């Protein structure tokens, strides 16, 4: 059996041996069926988060089209919903249920903790208390509770991470252009390598340190020569502090409202967050599967429930 997480930007597959993640932008009309064709003979447990992609009329349209494409490739695929049940057809509960699969997997081993799963686009902050209290939560409700923060390791526009920075001691507003993204910040800080910069760069160019320096300097309408490489590095450091503060604030909100405490981390930013937040990196237990936790989790949940799905 494989576990599949169909996101708007990335397709993730866990097969028990390997963890695979590939850039798969649904809004560009990517052929999802062909991407999944190599798994035609597998059983599949699937979670969906790509229904919000703006190529779809609304979330239900996205669910129907994604389910159709997955089932074209893997006819017997089952889909996990926010009701913690597996479904064989498109239903509203399939919208953005990947985080719940992770919570169900961890409910026994990390009871009372907070899962912080930082992907390329968002960060899930999930209190691992009891499954019943998490059922039926939409992304809207999670945003309101602090369970979902729309900031990630790669795709987040810099202008959404900070509004101004200190440049040579002077408070300087950032331009609200898509000159640079979080991947540039984390590339400059050494948190990721060129190869880990999985999404396209905003200018369509290379993903090197020098290219990221050039892109980030444009956020203050400058070239690197105007503020120096050290100045651009300091910009990156300030932006990361803003991003981290946003995540910390949501964690504190979740702690205050639920009583959960202690942090476990997952996702592309798992290692970085574990260091900064003093949490446990799930990669220590499950290796690279921690990077694609929902895909791994939905497979494990389905195997545990073998024969119990409608």
C-alpha angles and dihedrals in degrees: 000000000000130000117219131194112192107198129174092250106020139039114211127191130184117189101173093262105049139027113218129187126174134176105257112167106195092191089066091060095253114182101247093180093059091047089057097039094099088065096052093120095048131093109240137203110196140194123191130212100149096083090097093062109125093236086079125077091227139334095280090051088052093049093050094048095045093047090049093051094046092048091049086061099034109021097191097048117140124209126218117221141196086263088066090243131119117241133194096204140042112285131159092251090071092074112113100336098141094102091054091057088055091050092050091051093051099039094102103031097045104026112169095016131114119241113216108191113181115192132172094281111015143021120226116209108192128177107220099212112114129339095229093065090056099049118118097011112152124203088256091057091044092052089052093050097044092249091120126043117185096223126101145175097261123008104044113114111241090231087064092054100052137004099202141007139195109258112185088339094308121116104240128187118229121234114249092230129116092247095129140010138202090273089065091051093050092042090055092047092049094244091125136023129227089266092051090055088093101169127068116274114247092248094042091241135118123310100227127131091256092050091050090049089054094048095047093049088059088064086077092038092255143116119238090253091063096058103017129236091276089054091052090047089053089051089054091049092052093048091050090051089053092049092048091047089055091053093045091051092054091047091053090049091052092046092051094048100041108024091233116144141179121052135244118186135209141160133061090314096045098114095045093048093046089057095044098042099036091241136142115265109224088211086078088066106030104020119214091355086080088071091061098030099157093052090049092043097051090052092050092046091050092049091050090052096042109166093010100095121106 
